[in-house]
């Protein structure tokens, strides 16, 4: 545990003044800004009062976040974290230090976990802000602050975040295993394009790692959502991939 905490502390220091830390804020902001501007353009046809306006608004923002931005965000962040070592040929130096190799993978995985968690929190916060701004433009919509279903919105965000663990475990492994950043970014882009087709399937959408976050709230009826299956796939699968990544790093030969 001491080795792991040391490696994690170093990773935190590396984040200072980097694009990685700024993306934590930029990605959620862009999603909510895009959705707010969409409402400004087309909201005049949807400004009637809705008793579930906040749920509808929050679900729409989460849809844009989980289907498009989150997979690309994870791809970029994991690629940047891996490239910080690959680009400077740092692996030889790191592997020569008196720290177990698995601690480097564990530290990178934990750091990406933290970045995604913070971004998910910002996404939730910006959703409240953009919903309030929309209410100022269309006062009859029902997006008042006193009508916010806090626990329901937080629950949706939390489930989407937990369902992304398998996805970012896979990307962490890819970004640290292959030196070329093209492999990291290319694999993420291909996976996102495939997800646009897979997400339409109620069967495969609940099995494909890149669509699991969206499927936690995408069903027409909450009772139809195989939430337990999604969480097991994400949590257990993410743990297996992370353990395999740590094992693989201990066996890797750096020439």
Steps between C-alpha positions, in 0.01 A plus 500: 500500500789737573644444153159561343447825692845625399430429134159668527654806664741534209215475252317781678808719472526430127149638445592856588479742206397232252213470253382194691387699803323762289301237313334406829317832483482562126328175395196531734470872423494443124228234528272725705574805286407307185176381654413848628561650155285226349215602728546864400466398136216249523359546848211714387318182399566329835440771757175369643491415868623149577477359855805284419691774321816451705507126439451554128767769492747300708445186295559692178827649627616159625416350163731745323763445770497119507453429129750744353707705742582250776652230272703762313597669826623170646688428178677835507579499871638146500706574187648811661582311821672221309679732258660690788718192554526370142599831341792559734611136515439501874417132543866395521556752776182408687567127482848559641357662813443293816121492450300199383390537140136433577487819709547714186198347332295523819592867540408585141170311535416678823586839352271440204230386743536830686491707181182332377336529841574872521376553144179314584450731798560805279255361245234475769577851626496654152171321430341686790646830376398448137153388610460816706619713206249327274228578753585870475445487124184285518345567844210259445710185458512404866878506544483692825759440769243389756381226264839330458477124576849490649512132592363382166745712299792403724400134473498517120843665495645253751376197308639635173837559666521151652401347168803668336760316710548217252539752218776701663673183626529387139630838386749517786641164395517598133666837567767348725557183298560654156747781449332668206237755600330421169407157637344657810301765319418284198359216707280746689369661183418162345326391820290819508395462136398139566307608809276724288364182341515271803315749722181437304494137612342426838696172507849593381481849644501352850813295421720743306734689738466834318118504522459376858481851657221606264305178546469559877225754432410452132214252533145632459402342830744489794387146575622392156858608572724201587684720748653215700637340185649829380665569836643149527646519150652841567630446854616139471622545143682821592671327793608206285644730230680709765652192664606366161658837419699495824613143432595587142710794616698277736587272205576769244846527350623850420775509237 
